[in-house]
Amino acid sequence: MSSTIAQSTFNNPCQFVEGWYWALPSRKLKIRQVKPLKLLGKNLAIYRGNSGKVVAIDAYCPHMGAHLAEGKVDGDGIRCFFHNWKYNEQGICVDIPSQKNPLPVCLKTWHTAEKYGMIWVWAGEEMPSSLPFVPELAEIDCDYILGTHFIKNCHPNVLLINAIDAHHFNTVHNLPLKIVFEQQDLNPNAVTFSNTTRGGDESWLIRLIRPLYRQEVTYSMCYWYGSTGTVTLGPDLLHFYIIFALRMMEDGKTEGQTILVTPKRLGCWGWAVNRFLLWVTQQVGNYFATGDTQVFQTIQFDLKTPTIADRSILQFIQHVNHQKALTWGTWQAVESQDKLERSHSFSEN
């Protein structure tokens, strides 16, 4: 089991799934502002043009290699600080001040989008698929706030399986529930795990809150691109929603940002109610995070002896390994990178 996982995309510090990854909060990138961004091993310059559009572009000018984040935004394009070459929002060089016509050079740009107060970048050559969203709120306008920013000493895939580690809810969080998850594919890039078991009636707490639920206690997790997870939980009349947006750092560690979401409610009263609900949502998230923090600072994940309770974890590992894998730093498909390395090795010999 462990050797199979080690050779796959899951928990691999050299690979990641093609998909949408969070870059930075929208409020931190003003119009005509440019910032450096290192995302999944690749250096980018990310800026907001005069129109408000966000552009993510490979960082280094092909003239002499200056970092474009040291430059300035010009319209919806960007100029290199070193010699003032200009690249438009498609990465095409459109102006070189020292000569009449620009050279036929261009830089790679990457699809960007904004949702839930966050700028997202599509890592991959294929056309982007759906941005991560909470399945229950797919067609609903939402309010949201950014919660906790954190760094964990483990791979994002390992951090995400915590939410479907059924047995740890008993051992770590002391919840007297027998949790069994049912897997359902939302689309090729997203999978949900939903609680299907009532249980827990021996606990006074569960008996107290049971009238709030028509069926089982609501708890559902949706995974996007193996890197972002959305949690839905709470009584039938009031669900709470937390998004865990994760990205891999050097050496397979995790940088993450929680996003707290609730359906938009109208008027001043609705605004006040939502501020309260989002605050409560954050407290719920903090409760569960507190018990797990120590584990994910010291864990050396190696699933050698899976049990029946680990069924959903194994299903998630399989889901990740079926996604298109890209190589850390290059963002090339793993198969293409392997062919390139074999070709390079052959030419040297």
Secondary structure, 3 states (H helix, E strand, C coil): CHHHHHCCCCCCCCEEECEEEEEEEHHHCCCCCEEEEEECCEEEEEEECCCCCEEEEECECCCCCCEHHHCEEECCEEECCCCCCEECCCCEEEECCCCCCCCCCECCEECEEEECCEEEEEECCCCCCCCCCCHHHCCCCEEEEEEEEEEECCCHHHHHHHHHCCCHHHHCCCCCCCCCEEEEEEECCEEEEEECCCCCCCCHHHHHHHHHCCCCCCEEEEEECCCEEEEEECCCCCCEEEEEEEEECHHHCEEEEEEEEEECCCHHHHHHHHHHHHHHHHHHHHHHHHHHHHHHHHCCCCCCCCCHHHHHHHHHHHHHHCCCEEECCCCCEHHHHHHHHHHHHHHHC
